Amino acid sequence: MAGRLRAPTGRYGGRTAAERQAERRGRFLTAALQLFGGTPGYRGTTVAALSEAAGLSTRQFYEEFHTLEDVLAALHLQVNDWAEEAVVAAFAAAQGLPLAERVTAIFRAYAGNVTSDPRRIRITFVEIVGVSPRLEEQRLARRARWVDLICAEATAAAARGEAAARDYRLASTAFIGSVNGLLHDWSAGWVDATLDEVVDELVRQLLGILRPVGWEPSGRSPGAAAPV
């Protein structure tokens, strides 16, 4: 279909057109989480099946979305937004704690959010992959946001003398790959560990990046001459 149908305006049943539209959109996304994140998955879902699961018509679907890919794109962003909100809240609550405790609190919040529903992991790490160049760009862009967040925290920690001063972008990108891979494998049952053990391992990896062997809180390596 070339474009969305024009949605009605005005009030109906005490709700505005915008409120009704938001409610319909939410119902489609809830149904998509169930179908895309479970059975039959994104590639096995039709517009008719999604509309039926949402309790809405296909006409209402096309009032909100152009294609099923648009639904997957919106759902992928929503799942990432939920995780980002959990991390931002953990950041705020952990301010003032030592670096190791801050990092642990942040990753416990992230891991707890994304693994709270296995369908979220499937959307983030499985269903979104390889769908189209557009969604691949979106997936990489959202991953870049996580890289930016780690880089910002690492740079701030270095400025406080808690971590080594360096460019963290390459290391952060590699670390995010480890986070995604380990959490996906854990959720799929391929990692024999508790979620706490998974988080502890990720924290050790990140602290190893922030505080490499030979680094000292003063910022000088052992044996290095004192600054003059």
VENRA-V277293 format. One record per residue. N is the residue number from 1. RES is the residue in one small letter. PHI is phi in whole degrees, 0 to 359 (NA if undefined). D_LAST is the distance of its C-alpha to the last C-alpha in whole Angstrom. Layout:
n=N res=RES phi=PHI d_last=D_LAST
n=N res=RES phi=PHI d_last=D_LAST
This chain:
n=1 res=m phi=NA d_last=70
n=2 res=a phi=294 d_last=69
n=3 res=g phi=195 d_last=67
n=4 res=r phi=287 d_last=67
n=5 res=l phi=290 d_last=71
n=6 res=r phi=288 d_last=71
n=7 res=a phi=281 d_last=70
n=8 res=p phi=291 d_last=72
n=9 res=t phi=243 d_last=71
n=10 res=g phi=90 d_last=72
n=11 res=r phi=265 d_last=73
n=12 res=y phi=208 d_last=75
n=13 res=g phi=64 d_last=75
n=14 res=g phi=82 d_last=73
n=15 res=r phi=240 d_last=70
n=16 res=t phi=284 d_last=69
n=17 res=a phi=299 d_last=69
n=18 res=a phi=295 d_last=65
n=19 res=e phi=293 d_last=65
n=20 res=r phi=294 d_last=68
n=21 res=q phi=296 d_last=66
n=22 res=a phi=297 d_last=63
n=23 res=e phi=293 d_last=65
n=24 res=r phi=295 d_last=66
n=25 res=r phi=299 d_last=63
n=26 res=g phi=297 d_last=62
n=27 res=r phi=293 d_last=65
n=28 res=f phi=294 d_last=64
n=29 res=l phi=291 d_last=61
n=30 res=t phi=296 d_last=62
n=31 res=a phi=294 d_last=65
n=32 res=a phi=293 d_last=62
n=33 res=l phi=300 d_last=60
n=34 res=q phi=291 d_last=63
n=35 res=l phi=277 d_last=64
n=36 res=f phi=290 d_last=61
n=37 res=g phi=274 d_last=59
n=38 res=g phi=230 d_last=62
n=39 res=t phi=249 d_last=65
n=40 res=p phi=261 d_last=66
n=41 res=g phi=89 d_last=63
n=42 res=y phi=300 d_last=62
n=43 res=r phi=290 d_last=64
n=44 res=g phi=258 d_last=67
n=45 res=t phi=260 d_last=67
n=46 res=t phi=252 d_last=69
n=47 res=v phi=301 d_last=69
n=48 res=a phi=296 d_last=73
n=49 res=a phi=293 d_last=71
n=50 res=l phi=294 d_last=68
n=51 res=s phi=296 d_last=71
n=52 res=e phi=296 d_last=73
n=53 res=a phi=296 d_last=70
n=54 res=a phi=278 d_last=69
n=55 res=g phi=73 d_last=72
n=56 res=l phi=230 d_last=72
n=57 res=s phi=265 d_last=74
n=58 res=t phi=294 d_last=73
n=59 res=r phi=298 d_last=74
n=60 res=q phi=293 d_last=71
n=61 res=f phi=303 d_last=69
n=62 res=y phi=286 d_last=69
n=63 res=e phi=284 d_last=68
n=64 res=e phi=252 d_last=65
n=65 res=f phi=223 d_last=64
n=66 res=h phi=276 d_last=65
n=67 res=t phi=218 d_last=64
n=68 res=l phi=296 d_last=63
n=69 res=e phi=297 d_last=60
n=70 res=d phi=298 d_last=59
n=71 res=v phi=294 d_last=60
n=72 res=l phi=299 d_last=58
n=73 res=a phi=298 d_last=55
n=74 res=a phi=294 d_last=55
n=75 res=l phi=292 d_last=55
n=76 res=h phi=300 d_last=52
n=77 res=l phi=294 d_last=50
n=78 res=q phi=297 d_last=52
n=79 res=v phi=298 d_last=51
n=80 res=n phi=292 d_last=47
n=81 res=d phi=296 d_last=47
n=82 res=w phi=300 d_last=49
n=83 res=a phi=293 d_last=46
n=84 res=e phi=294 d_last=43
n=85 res=e phi=297 d_last=45
n=86 res=a phi=295 d_last=44
n=87 res=v phi=291 d_last=41
n=88 res=v phi=299 d_last=40
n=89 res=a phi=296 d_last=42
n=90 res=a phi=293 d_last=40
n=91 res=f phi=303 d_last=36
n=92 res=a phi=298 d_last=38
n=93 res=a phi=288 d_last=39
n=94 res=a phi=264 d_last=36
n=95 res=q phi=302 d_last=33
n=96 res=g phi=94 d_last=31
n=97 res=l phi=280 d_last=32
n=98 res=p phi=302 d_last=29
n=99 res=l phi=306 d_last=29
n=100 res=a phi=299 d_last=31
n=101 res=e phi=289 d_last=34
n=102 res=r phi=297 d_last=33
n=103 res=v phi=299 d_last=34
n=104 res=t phi=297 d_last=37
n=105 res=a phi=297 d_last=38
n=106 res=i phi=293 d_last=38
n=107 res=f phi=286 d_last=39
n=108 res=r phi=294 d_last=42
n=109 res=a phi=293 d_last=43
n=110 res=y phi=296 d_last=43
n=111 res=a phi=297 d_last=45
n=112 res=g phi=297 d_last=47
n=113 res=n phi=288 d_last=48
n=114 res=v phi=289 d_last=49
n=115 res=t phi=263 d_last=50
n=116 res=s phi=294 d_last=53
n=117 res=d phi=219 d_last=55
n=118 res=p phi=303 d_last=55
n=119 res=r phi=293 d_last=57
n=120 res=r phi=294 d_last=53
n=121 res=i phi=297 d_last=52
n=122 res=r phi=297 d_last=55
n=123 res=i phi=297 d_last=54
n=124 res=t phi=287 d_last=50
n=125 res=f phi=250 d_last=50
n=126 res=v phi=236 d_last=54
n=127 res=e phi=295 d_last=56
n=128 res=i phi=285 d_last=54
n=129 res=v phi=284 d_last=53
n=130 res=g phi=75 d_last=54
n=131 res=v phi=288 d_last=57
n=132 res=s phi=195 d_last=56
n=133 res=p phi=303 d_last=53
n=134 res=r phi=297 d_last=53
n=135 res=l phi=286 d_last=52
n=136 res=e phi=294 d_last=50
n=137 res=e phi=296 d_last=48
n=138 res=q phi=296 d_last=48
n=139 res=r phi=299 d_last=47
n=140 res=l phi=291 d_last=44
n=141 res=a phi=295 d_last=43
n=142 res=r phi=291 d_last=43
n=143 res=r phi=295 d_last=41
n=144 res=a phi=297 d_last=39
n=145 res=r phi=297 d_last=39
n=146 res=w phi=293 d_last=38
n=147 res=v phi=299 d_last=35
n=148 res=d phi=300 d_last=34
n=149 res=l phi=296 d_last=34
n=150 res=i phi=294 d_last=32
n=151 res=c phi=300 d_last=29
n=152 res=a phi=296 d_last=29
n=153 res=e phi=293 d_last=29
n=154 res=a phi=295 d_last=26
n=155 res=t phi=295 d_last=24
n=156 res=a phi=295 d_last=25
n=157 res=a phi=295 d_last=24
n=158 res=a phi=296 d_last=21
n=159 res=a phi=295 d_last=20
n=160 res=r phi=273 d_last=20
n=161 res=g phi=81 d_last=18
n=162 res=e phi=268 d_last=22
n=163 res=a phi=212 d_last=22
n=164 res=a phi=290 d_last=20
n=165 res=a phi=274 d_last=19
n=166 res=r phi=196 d_last=21
n=167 res=d phi=277 d_last=24
n=168 res=y phi=263 d_last=27
n=169 res=r phi=296 d_last=30
n=170 res=l phi=296 d_last=31
n=171 res=a phi=295 d_last=31
n=172 res=s phi=294 d_last=32
n=173 res=t phi=297 d_last=35
n=174 res=a phi=296 d_last=36
n=175 res=f phi=293 d_last=35
n=176 res=i phi=299 d_last=38
n=177 res=g phi=299 d_last=40
n=178 res=s phi=294 d_last=40
n=179 res=v phi=300 d_last=41
n=180 res=n phi=298 d_last=44
n=181 res=g phi=295 d_last=45
n=182 res=l phi=291 d_last=45
n=183 res=l phi=293 d_last=46
n=184 res=h phi=296 d_last=49
n=185 res=d phi=295 d_last=50
n=186 res=w phi=296 d_last=50
n=187 res=s phi=293 d_last=52
n=188 res=a phi=276 d_last=55
n=189 res=g phi=87 d_last=55
n=190 res=w phi=269 d_last=53
n=191 res=v phi=242 d_last=50
n=192 res=d phi=274 d_last=52
n=193 res=a phi=198 d_last=49
n=194 res=t phi=279 d_last=49
n=195 res=l phi=296 d_last=47
n=196 res=d phi=299 d_last=45
n=197 res=e phi=293 d_last=44
n=198 res=v phi=296 d_last=44
n=199 res=v phi=298 d_last=41
n=200 res=d phi=300 d_last=39
n=201 res=e phi=293 d_last=39
n=202 res=l phi=296 d_last=38
n=203 res=v phi=296 d_last=35
n=204 res=r phi=299 d_last=34
n=205 res=q phi=297 d_last=34
n=206 res=l phi=293 d_last=32
n=207 res=l phi=297 d_last=29
n=208 res=g phi=294 d_last=29
n=209 res=i phi=287 d_last=28
n=210 res=l phi=288 d_last=25
n=211 res=r phi=230 d_last=24
n=212 res=p phi=294 d_last=24
n=213 res=v phi=303 d_last=24
n=214 res=g phi=98 d_last=21
n=215 res=w phi=280 d_last=19
n=216 res=e phi=236 d_last=18
n=217 res=p phi=306 d_last=18
n=218 res=s phi=289 d_last=14
n=219 res=g phi=92 d_last=14
n=220 res=r phi=251 d_last=12
n=221 res=s phi=286 d_last=15
n=222 res=p phi=303 d_last=16
n=223 res=g phi=88 d_last=15
n=224 res=a phi=285 d_last=12
n=225 res=a phi=290 d_last=9
n=226 res=a phi=292 d_last=6
n=227 res=p phi=296 d_last=4
n=228 res=v phi=250 d_last=0
